[in-house]
């Protein structure tokens, strides 16, 4: 009977050890997002949690003190029981061996059931565990108040108070965690998700990632005449044209379309030149945006490590990274997939092969090709020209309809034998 009572006490002490270990993990693994939510909550549990976390040093002392007391108590009771059992059942066995066995057994029990298991449970649901334990922690704080105050003063001699304060400012990582949470994802529309993703990505995006590549730059030689420059502006729809000397790697400045209109007396490109801003490929677009603001310009030339022209970046490109595609009066918005007739479709070169297979029940190898342009390039086995075509599996005919800088922008897909699934 006496041993049974001792075993019950040992179990109770192990459970209390689990309580304190879980409480420590629960309270100190709460994210800043969860803390903000608790601060605004009117529930008693939330108020208790936030009250305790206002004094994290004191909270930690309460938990560790309680855990130490129950662990020592559990080990002491277990040692006494082990000695009595050893004397009765194994009288010839040394007491030291019995104590060593008891220490190993209690260490194992406390480690598994008093530390690891409760910490894992608390880590998976910190808010619930903290809410459950907060009431008992506060009561224990009142009971052990004199001891806690002494320990708090002693610990203050070795640690900085600032290091134990709750940091209420949310970091970008906190916002990322909030954005990727299921609750946030379910409550946002697709456009809102893209915009927030762009904002979170903004500080880590380089110019190279969003610039207009070299092959797509519309530029004019400085030796050309104003009439040729005007034609290029009208043809491209761009209001700022880079000017180069002899080759695209030697950009000497920009000409703005408005300057041509406002200064009709100026008859040469050189007289209309504005200086160019040159930036490296790895410049952060947030930093570049600040340069645009300081210099009051909206365009820059991106150069590679050799000083050659790598691309071009405008204010619009940066803003599109934040808010998505911006359509102006010169942009012609073409959908990635449009129906011409029951058997003909105009498809963007960037259209996903996986989607193409799904929408039209084709059998194009999805592992080999990401988009339609890759697929067409591989089958043409050459740099394609306008109106180049080929037939796939005697089922569909692909015709290149739009090329820009050797890249397939759009192609027309025609079904040779109208399949039943296209009836709808």
C-alpha positions in Angstrom: 0.0 0.0 0.0 2.8 2.3 0.9 4.7 1.6 -2.3 1.4 2.1 -4.3 1.0 5.6 -2.8 4.7 6.4 -3.7 4.2 5.2 -7.3 1.1 7.4 -7.6 3.1 10.4 -6.4 5.8 9.6 -8.9 3.2 9.5 -11.7 1.7 12.8 -10.5 5.2 14.5 -10.4 5.9 13.2 -14.0 2.6 14.7 -15.1 3.4 18.0 -13.5 6.8 17.9 -15.1 5.1 17.4 -18.5 2.8 20.3 -17.6 5.7 22.7 -17.0 7.7 21.5 -20.0 4.8 21.9 -22.3 3.9 25.3 -20.8 7.5 26.6 -21.5 7.3 25.5 -25.2 3.7 26.8 -25.6 4.3 30.3 -24.3 7.6 30.9 -25.9 6.8 29.5 -29.4 3.8 31.8 -29.9 4.4 33.9 -33.0 4.1 37.6 -33.1 0.9 37.2 -35.2 -0.6 35.1 -32.5 0.5 37.6 -29.8 -1.2 40.4 -31.7 -4.4 38.4 -32.0 -4.3 37.6 -28.2 -3.8 41.2 -27.4 -7.0 42.2 -29.2 -9.0 39.2 -27.9 -11.5 39.7 -25.1 -11.4 36.1 -23.8 -10.1 35.4 -20.3 -7.5 32.9 -21.6 -6.1 35.3 -24.1 -5.8 38.0 -21.4 -4.0 35.6 -19.0 -1.6 34.6 -21.7 -0.8 38.1 -22.7 -0.5 39.2 -19.0 2.1 36.5 -18.4 4.1 37.2 -21.6 4.3 40.9 -20.6 6.9 39.7 -18.1 8.7 36.9 -19.9 11.6 36.7 -17.5 9.2 36.2 -14.5 7.2 33.7 -16.5 10.2 31.6 -17.4 11.4 31.6 -13.7 7.9 30.4 -12.6 7.9 27.5 -15.1 11.5 26.5 -14.5 11.2 26.7 -10.7 8.0 24.6 -10.8 9.6 22.1 -13.2 12.8 21.8 -11.0 10.7 21.2 -7.8 8.6 18.4 -9.3 11.6 16.8 -11.0 13.6 16.7 -7.8 10.5 15.5 -5.9 9.9 12.7 -8.4 13.6 11.6 -8.3 13.6 11.7 -4.5 10.5 9.6 -4.0 11.7 7.2 -6.7 15.1 6.9 -4.9 13.4 6.1 -1.6 11.2 3.5 -3.2 14.1 2.0 -5.0 16.1 1.6 -1.7 13.2 0.0 0.1 12.5 -2.4 -2.7 16.2 -3.2 -3.1 16.5 -4.1 0.6 13.4 -6.3 0.5 13.9 -8.1 -2.8 17.6 -7.9 -3.4 19.3 -7.7 0.0 22.6 -8.8 -1.3 22.7 -6.1 -4.1 24.6 -3.0 -3.3 22.5 0.1 -2.7 24.7 2.1 -5.1 23.6 -0.3 -8.0 20.0 0.2 -7.1 20.3 4.0 -7.0 22.1 3.9 -10.4 19.3 1.8 -11.9 16.7 4.2 -10.4 18.5 7.3 -11.9 18.6 5.7 -15.3 14.9 4.7 -15.2 13.8 8.1 -13.9 15.9 10.0 -16.4 14.3 7.9 -19.2 10.7 8.5 -17.9 11.3 12.2 -17.3 12.9 12.7 -20.7 10.2 10.9 -22.6 7.0 11.7 -20.7 8.2 14.9 -18.8 10.1 16.6 -21.6 9.9 15.4 -25.2 6.3 14.3 -25.5 4.7 17.4 -23.8 7.0 19.8 -25.7 6.0 18.2 -29.1 2.3 18.4 -28.1 2.6 22.1 -27.0 4.6 23.0 -30.1 1.8 21.7 -32.4 -0.9 23.8 -30.6 0.9 26.5 -28.5 -2.2 28.8 -28.2 -4.4 26.0 -26.8 -1.7 24.6 -24.4 -0.8 28.1 -23.1 -4.5 28.9 -22.6 -5.0 25.7 -20.6 -1.9 26.2 -18.4 -2.1 30.0 -17.9 -4.5 29.9 -15.0 -2.3 27.4 -13.0 0.9 29.3 -13.8 -0.6 32.6 -12.4 -1.7 30.8 -9.2 1.7 29.2 -8.8 3.2 32.7 -9.3 1.3 34.0 -6.4 2.3 31.0 -4.2 6.0 31.2 -5.0 6.1 35.0 -5.3 8.9 35.7 -2.7 11.2 33.0 -4.2 10.4 34.2 -7.8 11.3 37.8 -6.9 14.6 36.8 -5.4 15.5 34.7 -8.5 14.4 37.5 -10.8 16.7 39.9 -9.1 19.6 37.4 -9.3 19.0 36.7 -13.0 18.8 40.4 -13.7 22.5 40.7 -12.7 23.6 38.4 -15.5 21.1 39.2 -18.3 19.8 42.3 -20.0 16.1 43.2 -19.5 15.8 44.3 -23.1 16.6 40.8 -24.3 13.5 39.5 -22.6 11.0 42.0 -23.9 8.3 41.1 -26.3 9.1 42.4 -29.8 5.8 43.8 -31.0 6.9 44.9 -34.4 6.2 42.3 -37.1 9.0 41.2 -39.4 8.7 40.4 -43.1 9.0 36.7 -42.1 5.9 37.1 -39.8 4.0 38.6 -42.7 5.1 35.7 -45.0 3.9 33.2 -42.4 0.6 35.0 -42.1 0.2 35.3 -45.9 0.9 31.5 -46.4 -1.5 30.5 -43.7 -4.7 28.7 -44.8 -7.0 31.2 -43.2 -5.4 34.1 -45.1 -5.3 32.2 -48.4 -9.0 31.3 -48.2 -10.0 34.9 -47.6 -8.1 36.5 -50.4 -8.9 36.8 -54.1 -6.4 35.7 -56.7 -5.4 39.3 -57.6 -4.9 40.2 -54.0 -2.7 37.1 -53.5 -0.5 38.1 -56.4 -0.2 41.7 -55.1 0.7 40.7 -51.6 3.2 38.1 -53.0 4.8 40.8 -55.1 5.1 43.1 -52.1 6.7 40.4 -50.0 9.0 39.5 -52.9 9.9 43.2 -53.6 12.8 43.6 -51.2 14.6 40.5 -52.6 14.0 41.0 -56.3 16.9 42.1 -58.5 16.8 44.1 -61.7 17.8 41.1 -63.8 14.7 39.2 -62.7 12.2 41.7 -64.1 14.1 43.7 -66.8 13.3 43.8 -70.5 16.1 41.6 -71.9 18.6 42.9 -74.4 17.0 41.2 -77.4 13.7 43.0 -76.7 15.2 46.5 -76.4 14.0 49.0 -79.0 16.8 51.4 -79.6 18.1 53.8 -82.3 21.6 54.6 -83.5 22.8 58.1 -82.7 23.8 58.5 -86.4 20.1 58.1 -87.5 17.9 61.1 -88.3 15.0 62.5 -86.4 12.5 61.1 -88.9 13.8 57.5 -88.3 13.5 58.1 -84.6 9.9 59.3 -84.9 9.1 56.2 -87.0 10.6 53.9 -84.3 8.5 55.7 -81.6 5.3 55.3 -83.6 6.1 51.7 -84.5 7.0 50.6 -81.0 4.6 52.8 -79.0 7.4 53.6 -76.5 7.8 57.2 -75.3 11.5 56.8 -74.3 14.0 55.4 -76.7 17.5 54.4 -75.9 20.2 55.8 -78.2 23.4 53.9 -78.9 26.6 54.7 -80.8 27.6 51.9 -83.3 26.2 49.0 -81.1 23.7 48.4 -78.4 26.5 47.9 -75.8 27.3 51.6 -76.1 24.2 53.4 -74.9 24.8 57.1 -74.9 21.4 58.3 -73.5 17.6 58.5 -74.1 15.3 60.5 -76.2 11.8 61.2 -74.9 9.0 61.5 -77.4 7.6 64.6 -75.6 11.0 66.4 -76.1 10.6 66.0 -79.9 7.2 67.6 -79.7 8.2 70.4 -77.4 11.4 71.2 -79.2 10.6 71.2 -83.0 13.6 73.4 -83.6 16.0 70.6 -82.6 16.8 68.6 -85.7 19.4 66.1 -84.4 19.2 63.2 -82.0 22.3 64.5 -80.0 20.4 67.8 -79.3 17.6 65.8 -77.7 19.7 63.4 -75.7 19.0 62.9 -72.0 21.6 61.1 -69.8 21.1 57.4 -69.1 21.2 55.8 -65.6 23.3 52.6 -65.7 22.7 50.0 -63.0 24.1 46.5 -62.4 22.0 43.3 -62.9 22.0 42.5 -59.2 20.8 45.9 -57.9 17.7 45.5 -55.7 14.6 47.0 -57.3 13.7 48.7 -54.1 17.0 50.6 -54.2 16.5 51.3 -57.9 13.0 52.7 -57.2 14.6 55.1 -54.7 17.1 56.2 -57.4 14.3 56.8 -59.8 12.6 59.0 -57.2 15.8 61.0 -56.3 16.8 61.6 -60.0 13.2 62.1 -61.1 13.5 59.6 -64.0 11.6 56.4 -64.9 14.1 54.3 -66.9 17.5 52.7 -66.5 19.9 50.6 -68.5 21.0 47.3 -66.9 24.6 46.3 -67.6 26.3 43.0 -67.0 29.7 42.3 -65.3 31.5 43.2 -68.6 29.8 46.5 -69.0 27.7 45.4 -71.9 24.0 46.1 -72.1 22.0 43.3 -70.4 18.5 44.9 -70.4 16.3 47.8 -69.7 14.2 48.6 -66.7 11.4 51.1 -66.3 9.3 52.4 -63.4 6.4 50.5 -64.9 8.3 47.2 -64.8 8.9 47.8 -61.0 5.3 48.8 -60.3 4.1 45.7 -62.2 6.1 43.6 -59.9 3.9 45.0 -57.1 0.5 45.3 -58.6 0.6 43.1 -61.6 0.3 43.9 -65.3 -0.3 47.6 -66.0 -2.1 48.3 -69.3 -1.5 51.6 -71.0 -2.8 53.1 -74.2 -0.1 51.4 -76.3 -0.5 48.0 -74.8 -2.5 45.5 -76.8 -3.9 42.9 -74.4 -4.0 39.5 -76.0 -5.2 36.5 -74.0 -2.9 33.5 -73.7 -5.5 31.4 -75.5 -8.2 32.7 -77.8 -10.7 31.0 -80.1 -10.6 31.9 -83.8 -13.1 29.3 -84.9 -14.3 25.9 -83.9 -11.1 24.3 -85.0 -8.6 27.2 -84.8 -7.0 28.8 -81.7 -4.4 31.5 -81.2 -2.0 30.5 -78.4 0.7 32.4 -76.6 4.2 30.9 -76.8 4.3 30.9 -73.0 1.2 28.8 -72.7 1.7 25.8 -70.4 2.0 22.4 -72.2 0.3 20.8 -69.2 -2.7 23.2 -69.7 -2.6 22.6 -73.5 -2.8 18.8 -73.0 -5.6 19.2 -70.5 -7.7 21.6 -72.5 -7.3 19.9 -75.9 -6.5 16.3 -74.9 -3.1 16.3 -76.7 -0.2 14.0 -75.8 2.7 16.4 -75.8 5.5 15.4 -73.4 5.1 17.6 -70.3 8.5 16.5 -68.8 10.4 17.7 -71.9 8.6 21.0 -72.5 7.2 23.7 -70.1 5.5 25.9 -72.7 4.4 25.9 -76.4 7.4 28.0 -77.6 9.9 25.3 -76.3 7.8 22.6 -78.0 7.7 24.4 -81.3 11.4 25.3 -81.3 12.4 21.7 -80.7 10.2 20.4 -83.6 11.3 23.1 -86.0 14.9 22.3 -85.1 15.8 25.8 -86.3 15.2 29.5 -85.5 11.5 29.8 -86.7 10.3 32.3 -89.1 6.8 33.9 -89.6 4.3 31.3 -91.0 6.6 28.3 -90.4 4.4 25.3 -89.6 4.4 21.7 -88.7 1.8 19.0 -88.0 1.7 17.1 -84.7 0.6 13.4 -84.8 -1.6 14.1 -87.9 -4.0 15.8 -85.5 -3.1 19.5 -85.2 -1.2 22.0 -87.2 0.9 24.7 -85.6 1.7 27.9 -87.5 3.9 30.7 -86.1 2.0 33.9 -86.3 4.1 36.3 -84.2 7.8 36.5 -83.6 9.8 39.0 -81.5 13.6 38.9 -81.3 13.7 35.2 -82.4 11.1 34.3 -79.8 7.7 32.8 -80.6 5.1 35.1 -79.2 2.0 33.5 -80.7 1.1 30.5 -82.8 -2.1 29.3 -84.4 -3.2 25.8 -83.7 -5.6 24.2 -86.2 -7.3 20.8 -85.7 -7.1 18.9 -89.0 -10.0 16.6 -88.0 -12.5 18.4 -85.7 -12.6 16.3 -82.5 -15.9 15.8 -80.7 -14.7 17.5 -77.5 -14.3 20.8 -79.4 -18.0 20.9 -80.2 -18.5 22.6 -76.8 
